[in-house]
Amino acid sequence: MKLLVLAAAALFAAPAAAHAEAACADLAATRLPHAEVTSATEMKAGNVDACRVLVTSRPTSDSDIRIEVWIPRGQAWNGKYVQVGNGGLAGAIPSAQIRQRAASGYASAGTDDGHQANSRSAAWALGHPEKIKDFAWRSLKETNDVAKLLVRAQKEAPPKFSYFVGCSAGGREALMVTQRYPGDFDGVVAGAPANYNTLSTGGRAYMQQMLARPGAYLALKDLQLLQNAALKQCANGEPFIRDQLACRFDPAVLQCKVGQSDGCLNAAQVAAARALYFGRLDSRGRSMFPGYTPGGEALQGGFQAWNTGPSKDRNFEASGHAISSQFMKYFVYNDPAFDFLKADLGAKYDRDRLKVARELDAVNPDLSAFRRHGGKLIQWHGWNDPAIPPLGSIRYHDEVRGRMGEVSDFYRLYMIPGLLHCRGGHGPGDVDWLDVIDRWVTRAEAPTTLKASHENGSSQLLCPYPGVARGQGNQADGYRCASPTRRR
């Protein structure tokens, strides 16, 4: 009888013990290596009660890494952890993303990457090599380690699965953690990754030099000409180009004929447009790094936002112009007066960029340690991205395959027609990537074809690269995956 009573007591006590957790305020006393909790408060993430913990980490004497962690309370936690990436040159914690993930049940975290500034400024890097390392990779590791220690302190258990999700600079960060810390995450999603940071910056500087030549600037009306001509040639009557690798658009088709001045481009503008499409070339005319693909030049969030600016006298407002200038001033040359419009972008730049490439670029194609860990990687990129050349994602995918052979068991790439930089454009591009990677990791449901949606209600079929969606109709159901026509 006594045994039955004890068994019953244990039965009723078990659920309470399983969900025992530290009070949110108690997390303020958590001991962390070279870091301290600066606040721990109860907050709402949507309908979820959560602990919001702020941490400052100082792994070096020049480090000041700010970290934010949200941990859902009680049964609201799904037992998993997700770390979100930053954007641009960082400088602020992506709090909204962190809170959004917590609202869906994840313990979540993010960082300002080790400095406090606007996302288009790198002045903080001048004379601070340790801050550059914090920005490039160290803050990512600090955030992962701190967040998991806090989860364990609050839940008395570690996360069952861990993910990293980011786009743009956050996509670079996603590939960085995959390459440098292959055992930290079970699933990684790298959207439009800026992983060829130093090469891409050199390419944008070259484009700006071409746009700055007399008569070369491309106003919105000129971008519209380019977009219309590209769609006419390659879109088959649709509002975006589905098979970019089959499109061989040359802006020379728009060059003004003798006596023509309207509805055409002059020779300098054609040269500038070619620079935007074909990227920086070496002395033999070979591409050093690809440019952008045609079909979305005049869209809001397109070339004006990233490359040309709203007008010739305000082209410095373009994000690509600003970030590339800052990158060269403070990462490569340590000179606030450096003018990238006058830079030698030949062999000299390629020597100079190597000083920081080992810190800032995430281009290692050997992902064997991540594969051995059991990790899964999804990379995605919009075909009309005007910020980070989409062909760069194909380049990295091909380099990984060249190093490792068949990789579809743990790594898949999706190229999204009509999508701009991370969002926007005429092509449906909304996918719940965290759900896709979670299913692959926890249920062994490897992604094949996916459906991307658009706020206007349309959708399209996404195929694992190198597949291309072909068919009839405007919705995803009317298409099937096929091999690409030919390489661009």
N, C-alpha and C positions, 0 to 999 in steps of 0.2 A: 504493500500500500504506500509506504514511504517513497519507494522508487517511482511509483506512478505520479505522486504529488510533485516530486522533483522534476520529472520529465515534463509535466504540464507547465510548471513554472518556467522551465527552460524554453519551452515552446512559445509561451507568451512573451518572454523577455527577448527572444531572438530578433524580431523585427526592430525593436527599439535600439538594440545594440548595433544592428546592421546600419541604422541611419544616424547613429550617434555622431555628432560633429561639434567642433569648437565654435564658440560664439564668435560672431564677426569681429567684435571689438578686441577679442583675445589675439587676433592675428597681428595686431600692432606690436606684440611682443615677440614675434617670430624672429629667430636668429638666422641671418642670411650672410653668406660669405661676401665681404667687402660691399655690403648693401644694407640699407635700412628702410623699414616701412615708415612712410611719412603720414599715412592716414589709412584707416580701415573702417568703413561705414556701411551700414545697410542701405541698399538702394533698390529701386524697381527697374527691371529690364523688361519692358512690356508688362506682361502679367506675372513675371517671375520675380520672386524675392531673391536678392543676390547680395553678396559681399563685394564691395568695390574697394580694392586695395591699391594704393599708390606707393611706389618704391623708387628710391634713387640708388643707383649702383655706381660704384667708383672702382673698377678693376685696376685702374692706373691712377697716378697722381693727377693726370690731366683729364680724367674721365668724369662725365656728369650725365649718366644715362638715366632718363626718366622712363618708368615702366608702369603700365596700368593693367591690373588683373581683375576680372569679374568671375565670381564663383557662384553659380546658382545654389540656393539653399535647399536642403532636404532632398525629397524625391524629384524636384525639378531638374536636378543634374542628371544628364544622360550617361555619366561615367566617362565622358570624352573631353579632350582638350583641343582647342584650335588657336593657333597664333596667326594674326593678320599682318600683312605687309604694309609698308608705308608708300609714299608717292613722291615724285620729284626729287628734290634734295632734302626731303624730310624736314625736321625741325619742330614738329608737333606730333603728339600722340594721336593716332586715328581712333579717337574715343567712340565715335558713332558706330564704327564697324565692330568694335569690341563689344559694345552694349548690344548690338543687333544679334551677334552670335550667342551672347548669354541669354537673350530672350528666347532663343530656340533650344536652350538646354545645355549648351556647351560651356565649360570653363574656358575663358578666352583671355587673350592678352595681346598687347602691342607695345611699341616703343617709339620714342621720338628720334631714335638712331644716334643719340648721344650729344645732341645740341639743340638749342632753342633759337629758331629763326624762321623766316618765311621759306617756303619750299622752292623758291627760285634763287636763293642766296647761298653761296659757299664761302663767304668771307670768314666764317668761323674756322675754316680749315687752315688759314694762313699761319704758318709757324706752329701748327699743332698736328704733327704726324700721328699721334695716338688717337686724336679725334677722328682722323680719316679712317683708321682701323676700326674704331667704334662704329662709324657710319657704315663701313663696308661690310663688316661681318661680326664684330665682337658683340655689338648690342643685341644681335639676333640670338646668340648663344646665351648671353646674360638673361634675356627675357624668358627663353625656354626654361633655363635652370631655376630662376626665381619663381616663375609661375608654378612649376611643378612642385617645388618645395612648399609653396603656399597652399596648393590644392591638398597635398598630403597632410599639412598641418591642420587644415580645416576639416577634411574628410577622413583623416586617418587611413587613407588609401591613395595610391597614385591613379592617374587616369588609365583606363584600359586601352585607349587608342589616342594617338596624337596626330594632328594635322597642321599643315602650314598652307595658307591661302593668300595669294597676292597678285596684283596686276601692275604692269609698268615697272617702276622701281621695286615694287613689291614682288613682281615676277622675277626680277633679278635676285631678290632676296630669297625667293623660293628655291631657285636653282643653286644659290650659294649654300643654303643649309643642306640641300641634297648632296652637294659635292664635299663640303667641309665637315658636316656633322651627320653622316649617313645613318647613325643609329638613333637620332633624336625624334624622327617623325615616321609614322607608319604610312602616311599619305601626304602628297604634296601637289598643289595646284599652282602652276606658273602661267599667269596670263600675260601676254604681250611683253615678255621679259626684256629688260634693258641689260642683258647679260654681257653683250659685247660693248660695254660702256665706252671704252676709250676709242674703239674703232668707229662706233656710231657718232661720237662727238666730233671726230675728225671729218666724218662725212657731212654732218650738219654745218660745220664751219666752211667746208668747201662749197656747199649749196649757198650759204650766205655771201660768200665772196663772189659767186656768179651772179646772184641777185643784185649785188651792189654795183655791178658794172654799169656804165652809162647806157640808159635806155632799156635795161634788162628787167626792171621790176615788173612783177605780175600782179596787177590789180584784180579785184573780184571779177570784173567782166572778162578778164583774160583767163582766169581760173575756170569760169563758166564755159568759155570756148573749149578749153582742154577737156573738161568733164563731158560736155556734149559730144565732142568728137570721139572720145574714148568709148562712151556708152554706145554710140552709133556703130562703132566698129566691132565691139566685143560683147555687148550685153544682150543681143538678140531680142531687142524690144523691151527688156526688163529694166527696172530702175537701178540695178547694180549688176556687176560682172560676177558670174558664178565660177567660171574657170579661168582664173588669172594666169595660170601657166600656159594657157593656149593663146593669150592675148599679147600681141606684139605691137603695141601702140607706140608710134614715133611722133612726137609733137611737130616734126618737120612738115607734116601734112597741112599744118595751119600757117606756114610761113607765107608772108605777104608776097604776092607777085608784083611785077613792075606796075606802078601806078595804083596799087591797092593799099588802102590804109585802114579800112574798117573791117571788122570780123576776121582779123588775122593777127599774127604775131610777127614782130620784126626779128631779125637774125639773132640779136642779143637775147631776146625773150625766149626764142627757141633753144638757145644754148643753156639758159637758166633752167628752163623746163626739163631739158635733158639731164641736167645735173640733179634735179629733184627726183627724176625717175631712175636714173642709172647709177647715181652715187659717185663717190670719189674714185677716180681712175689713176692708175700708175702711169709711168712714162711710156708704157707700151699700149695704153688704152684698155688695160684689163681692170676689172672692178676690184677695188680694195675692200669695199663693203657695199651691199646693195642699197638702192634708193627706195622710193615709195612706189606703190602700184596705182594705176589710174582708175578713175571712175567716181571718186568722191571729193575731188579737189575743191569745189565751191560750196560744199555743205557746211553748215554751222558745226564748228568743232573740227573742220578740215584743215586745209593748207593755211588759211589765214590765221587760225588759232595757233598753229605750230611753226609755220615757216615764213610766211610773208608779212604777218601783222595786218592791221586794218588799213594801212596806207604806207606809202614809201617813206615818209618822214616819221612814221611810228612803227616801222618793222621790228624795232628792238622790243616791242611789246609781245611779239610772238614767243611762245614758251620755248621753242627749240632754239631760237636766237639767244634768249636770256640764259638758259641753262648751259648751252655750249660755251658761251662767253665766260660764265662763272666757273665752269669746269676747267677750262684752260688756264684761267687766271690763278685759281687757288689750288687745284689739284695737280696740274701738270707743271706749271711754270713758277708758282709762288710769287706772282707779280701782279698786284692790283691794276697796274697800268697796261698790262698786256692786251694788245688789240688783235683779236683772232681774225679780223678782216684782213690783216697784213701778215698773217702767219705763214710760214713755210710748211705746207701740208704734204710735202714729199717725204723723202727718206728721213729727214730730220725729225718730223713729228712722230714717225713710227719708232724712232729710237727714243725720243723723249717720253712717249706715252708708256713705255715699258716700265718706267720708274713707279707708276701707280697701278698698272694693269694687274699686277699680282695681287693687289689688295681689292681693287674695285670690279674687276671682270670676273664673271662666273662662267667659264668656258671649258672647264675640264670635262672631256667626253667619257672619262672612265667612271661609270656609276656602278661598278661591280660590287662595292661595299654596300651601297644602298640596296641593291638587288639581293645580296646575301642576307641583309637584315629583314627582307620580306617587304620592303617598301614599294609603294606604287606611285607613279608620277604621271600626271596629266598636264600637258602644255597646250595652250590655246592662243590664237592670235587672229585679230581682225584683218582681213585682206586689204581693207582701205585705211589701215592705221597710218596717220600722217605724222606720228611722233617717233615710233620705233619701227624700222623697216620690217615688214612681215616675213620677207625672205630670210631674215636673220634667224627666225625660228626654224625654218626648214634647214638652214645651214647647220644649226646646232643638232637638230634631230639626225641629219645625215652623218655628222661627225661622230655622234654616239653610236650609230649603227655601224659606221666604218671601224670603230674601235671594238665594239662588242658583238657585232653580228645581229641576229634577230633579237629585238628587244620588246616586242609587243606583249610579252608576258608580264612586264612591269612598267612600260613607258609607252604612252600614246599621245599623238599630236593631232589637234583639230584646228584647221584653218577655216575661218568663218567669213563667207562672202558678204560684202557690203557693210561690214562692221568697222567703225572708226577706232579710236584709241580707247580700249577697254569698254566703251559704251557708245551709243549713238550711231547714226548712219541709217541708210535705207534697208540694210539687211538685218533680219531678225537675229539677235545675238544673245538674248537672255537665257542662261542655263544655270541651274542650281548646281554649280560645280562641287560644292562641299558635299551635297547629297550623292553625287556621282562617285566621288572618290571614297566616301564612306561605304557605299555599297560594294565597291571593288575590294576594299580592305576587309570589311567585316562579313560580307556574304559571298565573296569570291565572284561577284557579278562584274566581270570585265566589261567596260563600256564598248559598245560597237557603234551602231548608228544612234544619234541623239536628235532630239527636236529642240530647236532654239525658237524662242518667241519674241514678239515685238509688242510694244505698248499699243499699237494700232490693231492688234488682234491677229496679225499675220504670223506665219511660222515658216521655218525651213528645215530641211534635213541636213544634219552635219555628218560627214563621213570621216572616219579616221584617215589621216594622211597616209598615202597619197590619193585616196579616193576623192572623187568629185561627184556631187549630186546632179543627176540628169533626169529629165522627164518633162511632163506637161502639167500645167496648173500652177497656182500661186501658193499652195500650201505644201507642207512637208510630205503629206501622204501621196502627193502626185509624183514623187521623185524616188530614184533608186541610185545607189552608189555605183560608180563606174571608174575605170582607170582614167587618168588625165590624158588629154589629147597629145600633148607634147610638153617638154620642159621649156620654160621661159628663158 
